């Protein structure tokens, strides 16, 4: 049974930083999967923020977060991180970690992933 457990969300003022973590368990081939961070606000579709292919570390970012967010991995811990700097109020959302059992290709849409975490809330105040 695959489980993704996120942590690190919280409240921060604009310009601040947060680091999200996502630890996967129950999947043997973590070293060759696409890990994706999505976010969602009420009434809107879930949008991809950043992805990383754990075999080689190739990354992709949404234009809205380029230069501010960094996704990186620790395969020894089956963990992916999202470092978020220069946060803006519009970054406020529920952030979800997801695992796709194939290559990323680009920033995968929500319908392409196989497993989801439970989400962690990020709130950025102005």
C-alpha positions in Angstrom: 0.0 0.0 0.0 1.6 3.3 -1.2 1.4 6.2 1.3 2.6 9.7 0.8 2.9 11.8 3.9 3.3 15.6 3.7 4.5 17.9 6.3 5.8 21.5 6.7 2.8 23.6 5.8 1.8 26.5 8.0 1.3 30.3 8.0 3.9 32.8 7.0 4.0 36.4 6.0 4.6 37.5 2.5 8.3 37.3 1.6 8.9 34.4 3.9 9.8 30.8 3.3 8.5 27.3 4.0 9.8 23.9 3.2 7.3 21.1 2.5 8.3 17.4 2.8 6.7 14.3 1.3 7.8 10.9 2.3 6.7 7.9 0.3 6.3 4.4 1.6 5.1 1.1 0.2 6.5 1.7 -3.3 9.6 -0.3 -4.2 10.9 1.8 -7.1 11.0 5.3 -5.6 14.3 5.9 -7.4 12.4 5.9 -10.8 9.2 7.8 -10.4 7.9 11.3 -11.0 7.1 13.2 -7.8 4.8 16.2 -8.2 3.7 19.0 -5.9 0.2 20.3 -6.7 -1.8 23.0 -5.0 -5.4 23.8 -4.9 -7.6 26.6 -3.6 -11.4 26.2 -3.2 -13.3 26.5 -6.4 -10.3 26.0 -8.6 -8.7 23.1 -10.3 -5.6 21.4 -8.8 -2.6 22.8 -10.5 0.9 21.4 -10.8 3.6 23.4 -9.1 6.8 21.4 -9.5 7.9 17.9 -10.6 11.0 15.9 -10.3 11.9 12.6 -11.9 13.8 10.8 -9.1 16.1 9.0 -11.6 18.4 11.8 -12.5 16.6 14.6 -10.8 15.2 16.4 -13.8 12.8 19.2 -12.6 9.9 21.2 -14.1 8.2 24.3 -12.6 5.0 26.2 -13.2 5.8 29.7 -14.5 4.2 31.2 -11.4 6.8 29.7 -9.1 10.0 29.7 -11.2 12.9 31.3 -9.4 11.1 31.1 -6.0 10.4 27.4 -5.5 12.8 24.5 -5.6 12.0 20.8 -5.7 14.6 18.3 -4.6 14.9 14.8 -3.5 16.6 12.5 -1.0 16.2 9.0 -2.4 17.8 7.4 0.6 14.8 8.7 2.6 12.2 8.3 -0.1 11.5 11.9 0.4 10.9 14.9 -1.9 11.0 18.5 -0.7 9.5 21.8 -1.9 11.5 24.8 -0.8 9.3 27.8 -1.1 10.9 31.3 -0.9 9.6 34.8 -1.5 6.1 33.6 -0.8 3.2 35.6 -2.0 -0.4 35.7 -0.7 -1.4 34.0 -4.0 0.7 31.0 -3.1 -1.8 30.3 -0.3 -3.4 26.9 -1.0 -3.6 23.3 0.0 -0.5 21.6 -1.2 -0.5 18.0 -2.3 2.3 15.6 -3.0 1.7 13.0 -5.7 3.5 10.1 -7.2 3.4 9.1 -10.9 4.8 5.7 -11.6 6.2 6.8 -15.0 8.4 9.6 -16.2 7.3 13.2 -15.7 7.5 14.2 -19.4 6.6 17.8 -18.3 4.5 19.0 -15.4 2.0 16.2 -15.3 -1.7 17.1 -14.9 -3.6 15.8 -11.9 -5.2 13.0 -13.9 -1.8 11.5 -14.7 -0.7 10.7 -11.2 -1.3 7.4 -9.4 -1.1 8.3 -5.7 -1.8 11.3 -3.6 -0.9 12.6 -0.2 -3.4 14.0 2.2 -2.4 17.6 1.7 -0.8 20.3 3.8 -2.1 23.9 4.1 0.0 26.9 3.2 -1.2 30.3 4.1 0.7 33.5 3.2 -0.5 36.8 4.7 0.2 40.2 3.3 
